[in-house]
Amino acid sequence: MSHRISLPPEPGDVRRRTVRRRVWGLCAALLGVAMLLLGAAGLAIVPDLIEDEKAFGTATACTAPSSLQDDCRRSFDATVTRTVIRDQARSSEYTLYVDGPARVPRSIDMSGSEPLLKRLRPGDNVTVTMWRDYATAVRQGKVSQETADTPEGEPVFVCALALAVICGGAYGLYAGGTALARARRHAVRGLPATLVPRGKEAAGAALCTLPALVVGDFTSVPVMLVVWLGLLPLVRWVVQRQQQRSTGRHARPPVHTV
């Protein structure tokens, strides 16, 4: 079997390719740095979110003499202006719109239509329970429904999102830095083959935040981190096995360049 041989590129082509490599390398590196900083900022606020979640779990109803600064649950009267119930497979929405005191948000995510939202009509009077700036529950008479507007689950979600962003940022910085470091060489010989497996590993690490998030919802942030870190060696092993199969004796011969 004969190998295809490529002629060496013209000097002008090399210069143009070098410039393009440096431009996209710089853009990728800057994007990677920005994503790393964003992910680090997300991880930095996770401890505060954990404290908020704990404070919410132990909060009690405010008593009459309580000041506005007390970390307790307050009740406010409001009037329903409209409701939105959209129950579809791909997109669902359960929103209650109310008119009330300034502290009460005008729209509240109810997360479902049961047991209260589907019964409400414009003009109905309801009681909204507030904790800090969260509208945590809505009540009408003896029927009450918890909302999706609570700090519960926020630490785990923010942590998982930050980890995924860091994975993307790390790969962007690696790919961009690689392109910048040897732009001229890559303009002649092409980009290194290591970019593909490293990209697969970064994507796999980002996807591992999903099962870690599920575990974290039932446990805690530290357990979620342990699960995520435990999955990383598996991702690397899968990528390496895939690379070994693709470069086996039945693989296509490489294209030789001068």
C-alpha positions in Angstrom: 0.0 0.0 0.0 1.5 3.4 -1.0 1.5 6.3 1.3 0.3 9.7 0.3 3.1 12.3 0.5 2.3 16.0 0.9 4.5 18.6 -0.6 6.0 21.2 1.8 3.9 24.3 2.1 5.0 27.6 0.5 6.6 30.1 2.8 3.7 32.5 2.4 1.3 29.8 3.4 3.3 29.0 6.5 3.3 32.6 7.6 -0.5 32.9 7.1 -1.1 29.6 8.9 1.2 30.7 11.7 -0.7 33.9 12.2 -4.0 32.0 12.2 -2.6 29.5 14.8 -1.5 32.4 17.0 -4.8 34.2 16.7 -7.0 31.3 17.6 -4.5 30.1 20.2 -4.6 33.5 21.9 -8.4 33.5 21.8 -8.6 30.0 23.2 -6.2 30.8 25.9 -8.0 34.0 26.9 -11.3 32.2 26.9 -9.8 29.4 29.0 -8.5 31.9 31.6 -11.9 33.6 31.7 -13.6 30.3 32.3 -11.1 29.3 35.0 -11.7 32.5 36.8 -15.5 32.2 36.5 -15.3 28.6 37.8 -13.1 29.6 40.7 -15.5 32.4 41.6 -18.3 29.8 41.6 -16.4 27.5 43.9 -15.5 30.4 46.2 -19.2 31.2 46.9 -20.2 27.6 47.6 -19.3 27.7 51.4 -21.6 30.8 51.7 -24.4 28.9 49.9 -23.9 26.0 52.2 -24.3 28.3 55.2 -27.5 29.8 53.7 -28.9 26.4 53.1 -28.3 25.5 56.8 -29.8 28.7 58.0 -32.9 28.2 55.9 -33.3 24.7 57.3 -33.3 26.0 60.9 -35.3 29.2 60.3 -38.6 29.5 62.2 -41.6 31.8 61.8 -41.0 35.4 62.9 -42.7 36.5 66.1 -44.5 39.9 66.4 -41.7 41.8 68.1 -39.1 40.6 65.6 -37.1 43.2 63.7 -36.6 43.2 60.0 -33.1 42.0 60.5 -34.1 38.8 62.1 -33.3 35.7 60.1 -36.8 34.2 60.2 -39.7 33.4 57.9 -42.2 36.2 57.4 -45.6 36.1 55.9 -47.0 38.7 53.5 -50.5 39.0 51.9 -50.6 39.3 48.1 -53.1 39.1 45.3 -52.9 36.7 42.4 -52.7 38.5 39.0 -52.3 35.5 36.8 -50.9 31.9 36.7 -49.0 30.1 34.0 -49.2 26.3 33.8 -47.4 24.8 30.9 -46.9 21.0 31.3 -45.1 19.7 28.3 -42.4 17.0 27.8 -39.7 19.3 26.6 -40.6 22.5 28.4 -42.7 23.1 31.4 -43.5 26.2 33.4 -45.4 26.7 36.6 -45.3 30.4 37.5 -47.5 32.4 39.9 -47.7 36.2 39.4 -48.8 38.2 42.4 -49.2 41.8 43.5 -48.1 42.6 47.0 -45.6 44.4 49.2 -42.2 45.4 47.8 -40.4 42.5 49.4 -42.6 40.0 47.6 -41.4 39.1 44.0 -43.9 39.7 41.2 -43.3 36.2 39.8 -42.7 33.0 41.8 -41.6 29.6 40.4 -43.9 27.1 41.9 -42.1 24.0 40.3 -45.5 22.3 39.8 -49.3 22.8 39.6 -50.1 20.7 42.7 -51.6 21.2 45.2 -52.3 24.9 45.0 -51.3 26.6 41.8 -53.9 25.0 39.6 -56.7 26.2 42.0 -55.7 29.9 41.9 -57.4 32.5 39.8 -56.7 36.2 39.2 -57.9 38.2 42.2 -57.4 35.4 44.8 -55.8 36.4 48.0 -52.8 34.4 49.1 -50.1 34.4 51.8 -46.5 34.4 50.6 -43.8 33.1 53.1 -40.5 35.0 52.7 -37.1 34.1 54.0 -34.6 36.8 53.2 -35.3 37.5 49.5 -36.6 34.0 48.8 -40.4 33.4 48.4 -40.4 29.9 49.8 -44.1 29.0 50.0 -47.6 30.2 49.1 -50.7 29.5 51.1 -54.4 30.0 50.6 -56.5 28.9 53.5 -55.4 25.5 54.6 -53.7 24.6 51.3 -50.0 25.4 51.1 -47.4 24.8 48.4 -43.7 25.1 48.6 -42.0 26.9 45.8 -38.7 26.3 43.8 -37.4 29.6 45.2 -35.3 28.3 48.1 -31.6 28.0 48.8 -31.9 24.3 49.1 -29.8 22.5 46.4 -28.0 25.7 45.3 -24.6 24.8 46.7 -24.5 21.4 44.9 -25.8 23.0 41.6 -23.3 25.9 41.7 -20.4 23.6 42.6 -21.2 21.2 39.7 -21.6 24.1 37.2 -18.3 25.6 38.4 -16.5 22.3 38.0 -17.8 21.9 34.4 -16.7 25.4 33.6 -13.3 24.8 35.0 -12.9 21.7 32.8 -13.7 23.7 29.7 -11.4 26.5 30.8 -8.5 24.1 31.5 -8.8 22.6 28.1 -9.1 26.0 26.4 -5.9 27.2 28.2 -4.1 24.0 27.3 -5.1 24.1 23.6 -4.5 27.8 23.2 -1.2 27.6 25.0 -0.1 24.7 22.8 -1.0 26.6 19.7 0.8 29.7 20.8 4.0 28.0 22.0 4.7 26.3 18.7 2.6 28.2 16.2 5.1 28.0 13.3 5.8 24.3 13.8 2.1 23.5 13.9 1.6 25.6 10.8 3.9 23.2 8.9 3.1 19.9 10.5 -0.5 20.5 11.8 -1.8 20.5 15.3 -0.6 17.9 17.7 -2.6 14.7 18.0 -2.8 15.1 21.8 -5.4 17.9 21.5 -8.1 15.3 20.7 -7.7 13.0 23.6 -7.2 15.9 26.0 -10.4 17.4 24.7 -12.2 14.1 25.2 -10.9 13.9 28.8 -12.0 17.5 29.5 -15.5 16.8 28.0 -15.8 13.6 30.0 -14.7 15.3 33.2 -17.4 18.0 32.6 -20.1 15.3 32.0 -19.1 13.6 35.2 -20.5 16.5 37.1 -24.0 15.2 36.2 -23.9 12.0 38.1 -22.0 13.8 40.9 -24.8 16.4 41.0 -27.4 13.6 41.4 -25.5 12.1 44.3 -25.0 15.6 45.8 -28.7 16.3 45.8 -29.2 13.4 48.2 -26.0 13.9 50.2 -23.7 17.0 50.3 -21.1 19.0 48.4 -18.1 17.1 49.9 -19.7 13.7 48.8 -20.4 15.1 45.4 -16.7 16.2 45.1 -15.5 12.8 46.1 -17.8 11.1 43.5 -16.6 13.5 40.8 -12.9 13.0 41.6 -13.4 9.3 41.7 -14.9 9.3 38.2 -11.9 11.2 36.6 -9.5 8.2 36.5 -12.3 6.2 34.7 -12.7 8.9 32.1 -8.9 8.9 31.4 -8.9 5.1 31.2 -11.8 5.1 28.7 -10.1 7.8 26.5 -6.8 5.9 26.6 -8.5 2.6 25.6 -10.2 4.4 22.8 -6.9 5.8 21.6 -5.3 2.4 21.7 -8.0 0.9 19.6 -7.9 3.7 17.0 -4.1 3.3 16.7 -4.1 -0.5 16.5 -2.7 -2.6 13.7 -5.9 -2.2 11.7 -5.8 1.6 11.8 -5.4 3.5 8.6 -1.8 4.5 7.8 -0.9 8.1 8.7 -0.5 10.9 6.2 3.2 11.8 6.0 4.2 15.4 5.7 7.6 16.8 5.1 
